[in-house]
Amino acid sequence: MKAALIGCGAIASRWVRSLLADGRIEIAALVDPDQQSAGVLSDRYELSPAFATTLDEALALTPVDIVVNLTPPDHHYRVSREALAHGLHVLTEKPLALNLPDALDLVHLARERGLLLAVMQNRGTDPGFLAFRDTVRVGGRPPFVVAADSLVTLPGPGFRSSQHLPVTTDLAVHAFDQVRALITAPPTEVTCSETPTGFLAPHSSIATITVRFADGSLFTYRGGYIVDPLLRTDANGDWRVEAHGFAARWAPDPAIRHKTAEAGPPAYQRCITAMVDALHQPGTAPVPAVGNLGSVALLDAALQSATIRRPVPVPEVPDVRP
Ligand SMILES: NC(=O)c1ccc[n+]([C@@H]2O[C@H](COP(=O)([O-])OP(=O)(O)OC[C@H]3O[C@@H](n4cnc5c(N)ncnc54)[C@H](O)[C@@H]3O)[C@@H](O)[C@H]2O)c1
């Protein structure tokens, strides 16, 4: 099968490395209005793709079966929709979309066309985080108080300097995947605020988010792009959980993760392998993105709350089982 990578920025290297290691998908086209980024990516990995600035241009140059959507979050819905409408499978970076109606539209279109629609969820499926989730599930009984900090530094901020509410759309969405693994009760209400801290760096911004759950559980999140590496948390975050008679913490050291052979492939590579596996299943392609709709519902409420500066009810995810 042949793929067009749309968006050739920082995260594209990770995808190219994983797809080359997997070997089942050929990178047939690199699409980016910034042709220099596409050229640098191609040279670094000795690819021989078609170069294009739009999907239509790429399709005129070479046949493609799959679109890998690596554009900034506010382009995700449009790019994925266009690909599905062309009859192409879609593997997309998170978030699936910025609001629940758009995410549902993608899911319905993928189902209608029999196409794969899968979204990256590398933090919520990180093996270290899943072990922590198991500790919580075995040892604790809800309701829980969950607190997470995720303060990251970036070698290149890319789109984040110009994205509206960048921490909420780019970073907090990981925490939504993670907290849904810890607290299984439905989320009811989100309060979110995000403040640019441009006095540190143009992309710097801090978000605080509170989520209430139907069983009384509470999640508080503080995330941001900071500058000094000494202050950063691991990109998976620093997690604390307390329940009656139970407490647990997971705070991976950002300096040592994935450095040992026993750690196995990083979570993003496992996710990409699972997506490629799904593409090769016989029969109609599945739509694993359905499982991520709960995270999009939280993101939807968080973005609304940050805009109107009030708590917002979490939209209910309809049952979209086939
Ligand atoms: N899963 C993870 O751990 C992880 C980590 C980092 C980034 N991401 C996600 O990956 C995506 C890209 O992030 P990045 O860090 O590579 O950003 P980036 O800013 O470095 O790169 C984005 C690229 O997309 C290109 N682009 C913009 N609009 C486009 C369009 N309409 N068509 C084609 N190309 C377009 C830009 O020119 C740029 O080269 C984001 O959704 C981000 O949230 C995920």
The ligand as an ORCA input file, in Angstrom:
! r2SCAN-3c Opt
* xyz 0 1
  N       1.590     12.095     19.393
  C       2.566     12.877     19.811
  O       3.256     12.592     20.786
  C       2.805     14.162     19.076
  C       3.949     14.909     19.322
  C       4.133     16.081     18.591
  C       3.172     16.498     17.680
  N       2.057     15.757     17.497
  C       1.003     16.193     16.571
  O       1.494     16.126     15.238
  C       0.925     17.165     14.452
  C       2.037     17.976     13.815
  O       2.896     18.460     14.821
  P       4.386     18.952     14.480
  O       5.070     19.093     15.778
  O       4.982     18.091     13.427
  O       4.077     20.402     13.875
  P       4.988     21.304     12.904
  O       4.487     22.682     13.014
  O       6.432     21.011     13.172
  O       4.655     20.720     11.453
  C       3.407     20.873     10.821
  C       3.659     20.835      9.313
  O       2.401     20.843      8.667
  C       2.502     21.689      7.535
  N       1.154     22.108      7.146
  C       0.384     23.085      7.668
  N      -0.798     23.130      7.039
  C      -0.777     22.160      6.092
  C      -1.702     21.715      5.113
  N      -2.913     22.269      4.969
  N      -1.340     20.696      4.298
  C      -0.138     20.121      4.424
  N       0.787     20.503      5.322
  C       0.462     21.514      6.156
  C       3.399     22.823      7.987
  O       3.974     23.518      6.891
  C       4.436     22.058      8.802
  O       5.527     21.615      7.993
  C       0.041     17.967     15.417
  O      -1.286     17.529     15.319
  C       0.562     17.613     16.798
  O      -0.437     17.689     17.783
  C       1.859     14.603     18.167
*
